[in-house]
Amino acid sequence: MGKIKTHKASAKRYSVTGTGKVKVFHSDHRHNLGQKDRKRKRHLRSSQILSPAMTATVKRLINKD
């Protein structure tokens, strides 16, 4: 039987924590930073935990069951 390939684009964006949650970094922190206020840029630097509804989908893409 064939193996399931990892979706490489998703593997670069998401990581799985030790407890099985999916961690993702915020978008919109790449360019046009002069227009965004300091508080918004500070919050975009941190990571966030993906919602439980999306967790199962992303884990299937990156083969972390």
N, CA, C and O atoms as a MOPAC input file, in Angstrom:
PM7 MOZYME 1SCF
protein

 N      0.84000 1    -1.18400 1     0.00000 1
 C      0.00000 1     0.00000 1     0.00000 1
 C      0.88600 1     1.24900 1     0.00000 1
 O      1.95400 1     1.26800 1     0.61200 1
 N      0.43100 1     2.27300 1    -0.68700 1
 C      1.21200 1     3.49500 1    -0.80300 1
 C      1.23200 1     4.29000 1     0.48600 1
 O      0.38700 1     4.10900 1     1.36300 1
 N      2.20100 1     5.16100 1     0.58300 1
 C      2.32300 1     6.02100 1     1.76500 1
 C      1.65100 1     7.36200 1     1.49500 1
 O      1.48900 1     7.77300 1     0.34600 1
 N      1.26800 1     8.03000 1     2.56800 1
 C      0.67100 1     9.35300 1     2.46500 1
 C      1.79100 1    10.38500 1     2.48900 1
 O      2.62400 1    10.38100 1     3.39400 1
 N      1.81100 1    11.26100 1     1.50400 1
 C      2.85600 1    12.28000 1     1.44500 1
 C      2.47800 1    13.47200 1     2.31700 1
 O      1.30200 1    13.81000 1     2.45900 1
 N      3.48300 1    14.09300 1     2.89000 1
 C      3.30100 1    15.30300 1     3.68300 1
 C      3.05600 1    16.47700 1     2.75000 1
 O      3.74200 1    16.62200 1     1.73900 1
 N      2.08200 1    17.31500 1     3.08500 1
 C      1.84600 1    18.54400 1     2.33200 1
 C      2.88400 1    19.55600 1     2.79600 1
 O      2.76300 1    20.12700 1     3.88000 1
 N      3.90200 1    19.77600 1     1.97400 1
 C      5.08600 1    20.52100 1     2.40200 1
 C      4.77800 1    21.99300 1     2.70900 1
 O      5.37900 1    22.56800 1     3.61700 1
 N      3.86600 1    22.60000 1     1.97700 1
 C      3.52000 1    23.99900 1     2.24400 1
 C      2.89700 1    24.13500 1     3.62500 1
 O      3.16100 1    25.10500 1     4.33600 1
 N      2.07600 1    23.17100 1     4.00400 1
 C      1.45300 1    23.20400 1     5.33200 1
 C      2.47000 1    22.87100 1     6.42300 1
 O      2.40900 1    23.43200 1     7.51800 1
 N      3.39400 1    21.97200 1     6.13600 1
 C      4.38900 1    21.57800 1     7.13100 1
 C      5.29400 1    22.74600 1     7.50900 1
 O      5.80200 1    22.80200 1     8.62900 1
 N      5.50000 1    23.68600 1     6.56900 1
 C      6.33400 1    24.84200 1     6.86300 1
 C      5.60400 1    25.88200 1     7.69400 1
 O      6.24300 1    26.69700 1     8.35900 1
 N      4.27200 1    25.87000 1     7.66800 1
 C      3.49400 1    26.89400 1     8.34200 1
 C      2.98300 1    26.47700 1     9.71000 1
 O      2.76900 1    27.32600 1    10.57600 1
 N      2.78800 1    25.19900 1     9.91100 1
 C      2.20100 1    24.69900 1    11.14600 1
 C      3.19100 1    23.79500 1    11.86600 1
 O      4.01000 1    23.12700 1    11.23700 1
 N      3.10500 1    23.78300 1    13.19900 1
 C      3.88300 1    22.82700 1    13.98800 1
 C      2.98600 1    22.29600 1    15.09800 1
 O      2.06900 1    22.97800 1    15.55400 1
 N      3.26100 1    21.08500 1    15.51900 1
 C      2.44000 1    20.42900 1    16.52600 1
 C      3.18300 1    20.46700 1    17.84900 1
 O      4.36100 1    20.11500 1    17.91500 1
 N      2.49800 1    20.89300 1    18.90500 1
 C      3.10700 1    20.96800 1    20.22400 1
 C      3.15100 1    19.58000 1    20.85800 1
 O      2.64000 1    18.61400 1    20.29200 1
 N      3.75200 1    19.49400 1    22.01000 1
 C      3.85300 1    18.20900 1    22.69500 1
 C      2.51600 1    17.65400 1    23.14100 1
 O      2.35600 1    16.44000 1    23.26500 1
 N      1.56200 1    18.52500 1    23.38000 1
 C      0.23000 1    18.07500 1    23.81500 1
 C     -0.70300 1    17.82300 1    22.64600 1
 O     -1.85700 1    17.44900 1    22.85000 1
 N     -0.22000 1    18.02200 1    21.41300 1
 C     -1.03100 1    17.70400 1    20.24400 1
 C     -1.76800 1    18.88400 1    19.64900 1
 O     -2.53100 1    18.71500 1    18.69800 1
 N     -1.55800 1    20.07300 1    20.18400 1
 C     -2.19600 1    21.25200 1    19.59500 1
 C     -1.36700 1    21.73000 1    18.40900 1
 O     -0.16800 1    21.46400 1    18.32400 1
 N     -2.02000 1    22.43500 1    17.50200 1
 C     -1.33400 1    22.93000 1    16.30600 1
 C     -1.04200 1    24.40600 1    16.49600 1
 O     -1.94000 1    25.19900 1    16.78000 1
 N      0.24000 1    24.77200 1    16.33500 1
 C      0.67400 1    26.14200 1    16.52900 1
 C      0.93200 1    26.77700 1    15.17000 1
 O      1.50100 1    26.15300 1    14.27400 1
 N      0.50200 1    28.03700 1    15.03000 1
 C      0.67400 1    28.76400 1    13.77400 1
 C      1.01100 1    30.20300 1    14.09800 1
 O      0.51800 1    30.75800 1    15.08000 1
 N      1.85900 1    30.81600 1    13.26300 1
 C      2.19400 1    32.22000 1    13.45200 1
 C      1.22100 1    33.09100 1    12.67400 1
 O      0.66600 1    32.66700 1    11.66100 1
 N      1.01900 1    34.30800 1    13.15500 1
 C      0.08800 1    35.22700 1    12.52500 1
 C      0.59000 1    35.65800 1    11.14700 1
 O      1.79300 1    35.68300 1    10.88800 1
 N     -0.33700 1    35.99200 1    10.28600 1
 C      0.01200 1    36.58200 1     8.99900 1
 C      0.02400 1    38.10400 1     9.14000 1
 O     -0.13500 1    38.63000 1    10.24100 1
 N      0.21000 1    38.79900 1     8.03700 1
 C      0.18300 1    40.27100 1     7.97900 1
 C      1.32600 1    40.92700 1     8.75300 1
 O      1.16800 1    42.03900 1     9.25800 1
 N      2.46400 1    40.26000 1     8.85200 1
 C      3.60100 1    40.87000 1     9.54000 1
 C      4.82600 1    40.82600 1     8.63000 1
 O      5.93300 1    40.54000 1     9.08500 1
 N      4.62400 1    41.10900 1     7.35000 1
 C      5.67600 1    40.93200 1     6.37200 1
 C      6.07200 1    42.24400 1     5.70500 1
 O      7.25900 1    42.53100 1     5.54800 1
 N      5.07600 1    43.04200 1     5.31100 1
 C      5.36400 1    44.31000 1     4.63800 1
 C      4.26000 1    45.29800 1     5.00200 1
 O      3.28000 1    44.94300 1     5.65700 1
 N      4.43400 1    46.54000 1     4.56600 1
 C      3.52000 1    47.63500 1     4.91300 1
 C      3.39100 1    47.79600 1     6.42300 1
 O      2.30000 1    48.02900 1     6.94300 1
 N      4.51900 1    47.66900 1     7.12000 1
 C      4.47200 1    47.72800 1     8.57800 1
 C      4.38400 1    49.15100 1     9.09900 1
 O      4.06200 1    49.36700 1    10.26700 1
 N      4.66700 1    50.12100 1     8.24300 1
 C      4.57700 1    51.50100 1     8.67100 1
 C      3.14800 1    51.95800 1     8.90200 1
 O      2.91500 1    52.92000 1     9.63400 1
 N      2.19700 1    51.28300 1     8.29000 1
 C      0.79000 1    51.65400 1     8.43700 1
 C      0.15200 1    51.03000 1     9.66600 1
 O     -0.87400 1    51.50600 1    10.15000 1
 N      0.74500 1    49.99000 1    10.15800 1
 C      0.15500 1    49.27100 1    11.29100 1
 C      0.69200 1    49.83700 1    12.59700 1
 O      1.87100 1    50.17700 1    12.69800 1
 N     -0.17400 1    49.93400 1    13.58800 1
 C      0.27900 1    50.52100 1    14.84500 1
 C      1.10100 1    49.52100 1    15.64100 1
 O      1.12100 1    48.32500 1    15.34800 1
 N      1.77100 1    50.03800 1    16.64800 1
 C      2.74300 1    49.26000 1    17.41000 1
 C      2.10200 1    48.06500 1    18.10300 1
 O      2.67400 1    46.97600 1    18.14300 1
 N      0.92400 1    48.27800 1    18.64100 1
 C      0.24000 1    47.19700 1    19.35700 1
 C     -0.10900 1    46.04700 1    18.41800 1
 O      0.04600 1    44.87900 1    18.77400 1
 N     -0.57700 1    46.37800 1    17.22900 1
 C     -0.95000 1    45.34400 1    16.27400 1
 C      0.26500 1    44.53300 1    15.84400 1
 O      0.19200 1    43.30900 1    15.73800 1
 N      1.39100 1    45.21900 1    15.59400 1
 C      2.60300 1    44.50600 1    15.18300 1
 C      3.14200 1    43.63400 1    16.30800 1
 O      3.65200 1    42.54300 1    16.05500 1
 N      3.03400 1    44.09900 1    17.53400 1
 C      3.50200 1    43.32300 1    18.68500 1
 C      2.70000 1    42.04300 1    18.83500 1
 O      3.26100 1    40.98600 1    19.12200 1
 N      1.39200 1    42.13100 1    18.64300 1
 C      0.55300 1    40.93700 1    18.77400 1
 C      0.75100 1    39.97200 1    17.59700 1
 O      0.59500 1    38.76100 1    17.75300 1
 N      1.08600 1    40.50000 1    16.44500 1
 C      1.31100 1    39.63700 1    15.28800 1
 C      2.60900 1    38.85400 1    15.39200 1
 O      2.76800 1    37.83600 1    14.71800 1
 N      3.55500 1    39.31700 1    16.23900 1
 C      4.82400 1    38.59900 1    16.40100 1
 C      4.64300 1    37.23400 1    17.06900 1
 O      5.39400 1    36.29900 1    16.79000 1
 N      3.66400 1    37.12300 1    17.93400 1
 C      3.49500 1    35.89300 1    18.70000 1
 C      2.78700 1    34.82400 1    17.86700 1
 O      2.27100 1    35.10800 1    16.78600 1
 N      2.76800 1    33.62600 1    18.36900 1
 C      2.06900 1    32.53900 1    17.70000 1
 C      0.69600 1    32.35900 1    18.33600 1
 O      0.39300 1    32.94600 1    19.37400 1
 N     -0.12200 1    31.53900 1    17.69500 1
 C     -1.42400 1    31.24300 1    18.26300 1
 C     -1.71300 1    29.75900 1    18.08400 1
 O     -1.10200 1    29.09300 1    17.24900 1
 N     -2.64400 1    29.25400 1    18.87100 1
 C     -3.07400 1    27.86000 1    18.76600 1
 C     -4.25600 1    27.80100 1    17.81600 1
 O     -5.19200 1    28.59400 1    17.91900 1
 N     -4.20400 1    26.86600 1    16.90100 1
 C     -5.25600 1    26.72900 1    15.91200 1
 C     -6.53600 1    26.22100 1    16.57200 1
 O     -6.48300 1    25.51200 1    17.57700 1
 N     -7.67000 1    26.58100 1    16.01000 1
 C     -8.95500 1    26.16800 1    16.57200 1
 C     -9.11600 1    24.64900 1    16.45300 1
 O     -8.55100 1    24.03400 1    15.54900 1
 N     -9.88000 1    24.05100 1    17.35600 1
 C    -10.06400 1    22.58500 1    17.29400 1
 C    -10.69900 1    22.11600 1    15.99100 1
 O    -10.45400 1    20.99000 1    15.55700 1
 N    -11.50500 1    22.95500 1    15.36500 1
 C    -12.14200 1    22.56000 1    14.10800 1
 C    -11.12000 1    22.40400 1    12.98900 1
 O    -11.26200 1    21.53100 1    12.13300 1
 N    -10.08800 1    23.24700 1    12.99300 1
 C     -9.07000 1    23.18700 1    11.94600 1
 C     -7.93900 1    22.22300 1    12.27400 1
 O     -7.19200 1    21.81600 1    11.38400 1
 N     -7.80600 1    21.85500 1    13.54500 1
 C     -6.67700 1    21.03200 1    13.97300 1
 C     -6.65000 1    19.68400 1    13.26900 1
 O     -5.59300 1    19.23300 1    12.82900 1
 N     -7.79800 1    19.04300 1    13.16200 1
 C     -7.84100 1    17.71800 1    12.53800 1
 C     -7.45000 1    17.78700 1    11.07200 1
 O     -6.76200 1    16.89300 1    10.57900 1
 N     -7.86900 1    18.81800 1    10.36900 1
 C     -7.53700 1    18.97200 1     8.95800 1
 C     -6.04100 1    19.17300 1     8.75600 1
 O     -5.43400 1    18.54900 1     7.88600 1
 N     -5.45200 1    20.05100 1     9.56800 1
 C     -4.02400 1    20.34700 1     9.41100 1
 C     -3.17700 1    19.14400 1     9.80800 1
 O     -2.17000 1    18.86200 1     9.15900 1
 N     -3.56300 1    18.43600 1    10.85500 1
 C     -2.79100 1    17.25200 1    11.26000 1
 C     -2.80500 1    16.19400 1    10.15700 1
 O     -1.81700 1    15.48400 1     9.96700 1
 N     -3.91300 1    16.08600 1     9.43600 1
 C     -3.97300 1    15.12900 1     8.34500 1
 C     -3.04100 1    15.55100 1     7.21100 1
 O     -2.43000 1    14.70200 1     6.56200 1
 N     -2.93000 1    16.84900 1     6.97200 1
 C     -2.05600 1    17.32900 1     5.91000 1
 C     -0.58100 1    17.10900 1     6.22300 1
 O      0.21000 1    16.79700 1     5.33400 1
 N     -0.21700 1    17.27400 1     7.49800 1
 C      1.20600 1    17.16400 1     7.84200 1
 C      1.55600 1    15.82900 1     8.49900 1
 O      2.65700 1    15.65600 1     9.02200 1
 N      0.61000 1    14.88700 1     8.46600 1
 C      0.82300 1    13.51300 1     8.93800 1
 C      1.25500 1    13.44100 1    10.38900 1
 O      2.18700 1    12.70800 1    10.72100 1
 N      0.58900 1    14.19500 1    11.26400 1
 C      0.86100 1    14.15400 1    12.68700 1
 C     -0.41000 1    13.74100 1    13.41400 1
 O     -1.12900 1    14.58600 1    13.94600 1
 N     -0.68300 1    12.45800 1    13.43500 1
 C     -1.92600 1    11.96300 1    14.05700 1
 C     -1.78600 1    11.66800 1    15.52300 1
 O     -2.75000 1    11.24800 1    16.16300 1

